[in-house]
């Protein structure tokens, strides 16, 4: 199973977009820890209407792979930002320039009406599953 398939499987089992994306690319972290780390990023960062969870989960995975561990390691910092920028460019080329959850999903999960609409209309399955798929596909290619 590819990590991209793993991300889709995790999402289909009931975890959020951020958890699914990050957990599939968790490196040496155990699954439970990866799921906990990424939990708050789901739904546009805790349903605050910010960046899509599939994107923030991918950013966490990129940071885990390339992020610096010493303050003076500018090369690692630059590499991390370079890969994150390329990820965002590719994701935007598929879904438009706005990476916010409300713009992508089509409703605001921070409101009771938006959350109800997303659930009733099946947006998590029909839209978010695609964002997880695309984020994981892009990550799989970038992290080769």
N, C-alpha and C positions, 0 to 999 in steps of 0.2 A: 504494500500500500504506500502510495506517495504521501508526502506531508500535506499536499493539497487535498487529497482524498481524506486524510485524517482530519483536517480542519472542517470539512463538510460533515463528516461523521459526528464530530464533537458538537457541531451546531445542531444537527438533526436530533441529537440526543437531549437537547434542551438547554444548552449553555448559550451565553450571549455571543454576539459577533466578536467582541474583543477577546473573550476567553478562548473561543474556537480558533481564531487566527493565531494568537500568541502561543497557546498550548501546543499546537501542531509544530511550532518552531522553537520549542522551549530549550533546545540544547540539552545540557545535562541536568536540568531541573526536573524534579519529580512532578508528575501531573497535578497533584493536589496543590503544590506550591504555585505552579504556573497559573492554575485556575484562580487561586486567591489573588495573585498579583494583578491579573487582568480584569477582575470583576468590576471594579469601579469605573472602568473605561466604557462599558457597554451603554448602548443607547445614547451616544453623543456625550459621554462622560456623565454617568449617573442620571441620565435623562435631562441633562441641563441644556440640550440643544447645541452642543458644541461639536467637535470633530467626530465623525463616524467611528464607531468602535472597531470595525474591521481595519480601519486605517491606524487607529491608535494601537491596536494589538500588533499590527505589522511594525509600527515604529518601536514598540517595546522589543520585538524580536530582533530588529536591526540593531538596537542599542545593546542587546544582550550579545550579539555576535561581534560588533565592531567598537562598542563604546569604550571610552578610556577609563583606566583605573588609577592613573597617576595624573595629577593636575598639570604636569608639564608635557603630557603626551598629546601635543597638538595634532600630530598625524592621525591618531585614532579619532580624535574629535572631528577633524575634517573629513575623514573617511565615512564616519557615521552620518554626518550631515549630507555628504555627497550621495550616499545610498538612499537616505530618506528622501532627498529631493528627487532622485530618479524614480523611486517608488511613487511619490505623489504625482509626478508628471505622467507616469503610465496609468495610474488609477484615474486621474482626471481625463486622460484621453479616452477612457471608456465611459466615464460617468459625468463629465462636465466639470467646470472649474470650482464649484462649491463643494468642499469636503464635509460640510456640516450634516449631521444626521437629519434634521428636518428637511433640508433641501434634497437630500438623496432619497429619503424614505417617502417624503410627500406629506408629512404631518408632524406636529410637534408633540413628542412623547412626554414633554414636561407638563402638558395639560391633560386633565381627565378625558376631554373630548378627543384629543389626538391619540392618546393611548388606546382608547376604546376603538377609534377608527382603525388604527393599525391592527389591532387584534381581530376585529370583526371582518375586515377586508383581507386578512391574511397577508399583510405586508411583510411580516417577519419571514414567512416562508417564501413569498413570491419576490420580494426585493432584497431583504437582508441576506438571504441565502446566496444570492448572486454576488453581493458585495464581499461576503466571506470567500466565495469561490475565486473571484477575481483577485482579491488581496493575496490569497494563498498562492494562486498561480504566478502572480508577479513576484512574490517573495521567493518562491521555489526557483524562479529563473535568476533573481538577483543574488541569492545566497549560495549559488552553485560553487 
